[in-house]
Amino acid sequence: MAYARGRRELNKGGYDEVWCVFDVDEYQDVAEAALAARRHNIKIAVSNPRFELWLLLHFADHRAHVGTYKKLLPPLEKHVPGYDKTRVDFSRYRDGVPQAGERARKLDPSGAERTLNPSTGVWRLTDRMANP
């Protein structure tokens, strides 16, 4: 959150919106982070447990609980052999964005994705990018 705030401060008035994308398993207190974001007018896209769920949804309708990052990798690697989180080639996912968004919305229609596993709110960010 501090990084997003800092970037906005460096370019005052230069952004229509500021977003922070994070994983539930990376934050000790997600509710506190969400509250801080709201206070600073930063939008959030939370994935529970990991961002890789969003990537998997581009290829498959995954609804099973995800215990750990390592358990999420095999279904993702089935569609993206050799997946490396440090080298995500977003062009591989471009065609699946509409399906991923639809699948993500079905996982949590309430918008409380930080509390449900699996769920991801990245679809809200990609919708904003597609429809500014």
N, C-alpha and C positions, 0 to 999 in steps of 0.2 A: 504494500500500500504506500509506503514511504517513497518508493521508487516512482510510482505513478504520480504522486503529488509533486515530487521533485521535477519530473519531466515537464509537468504542466507549468510549474513556476518558472522554469527556464524559458518557456515560450508562452508568456501570458497572452491570452486571447488568440492563440494560434491553433487551438483545437476546438472542434464542435463538442466533442465528448472525450472523456478519458475513461479507459477501461482497465481493469485489473483482472487477469485470468490466473486462477490458482487452483490447486488440488487440495482436497480435504486432508489427505494424508501428509501434507506439507505444513499445515497450520495447527497449532495447539488449540487455538480458540477461534473457530471459524465464525461463530456468532459475533464475537467482538470485532473481527476484521470486517464483517458485513456492516456493522453499525458504524465503524470508523469510515468506511467507504461512503455510506449515506451522508454522514456529517460533512464530508469533504466533496460531495457531489461527484463521486467516482462510481461508475457502474461496475458491477462484478459479473464474472462468468465463472462459476464454480463447478468443478468436476469432482464427483465422489465415486471412487476414490481418486482417480487419476485422469489427466487429460487424454491419455491413450484410449480411454473409453470413447471419447468423441471421435477419435480416428477410426476405431473399430466400427462405430455406427455408420460409417460411410459404406461399409461392405456387408454388415450383418445386423440383424435385430437381436442385440444381446440384452437379455433381461435378468440373467442370473446374478445373484450377489457376487461381488468381487472382493475376496479377502485381502489380497496383496497385489502389488505391482507384478510380481513374478507369475501370478496366476492369470493376469490379464494378457501377458505377452503371447502365450501359445495361440489363442484365438486371433490375435492381431497378426502374428507372423504367418498364420495360415493364408492371409490375404496380402501381406506385405513381408515377403521373405527377407530376412536379414535386417528387420526394423532396428533402427538406431535412433534413440531419442535425441541425440545431439546433432542429427543430420536429417531432419524431417523435410522431405521434398513435397511441398504442398500441392504441386501439380498432380501428384498421384491421387489426390483426394478431391480435386476440383469437381469432377463429374458427379460425385456422390454427396455433395453438400445438401441438396434438397432432401434426399432420403435420410441423411444423418439428422437433419433438423426435424423431420417428421418423427423419426424414431426417438429422438431425445425428448421431444414434447410429450410423446406417449409415455415415456418413463416417469415423467413428473409434470402433469398438467398444472399442479398447484404453484409451481415456480419456487419451491422450497428445496431445490436440489441439494443443498448442502447437508440436508438431514437424511436423504434417501440414497441407498446404495443398491444398484447403480443409478446414477443420474448425472446429467451435465447441463449447464446453462450456456454453453458456448454457442448454441443455436441463436440465442438472442443477439450476440455480437455479430455473427455472420449475417443475420437478417438485417441488422442496422447497416452493415457494410454494403449489402446488396440494394437496400432501399433507404438511402440517406434522408 
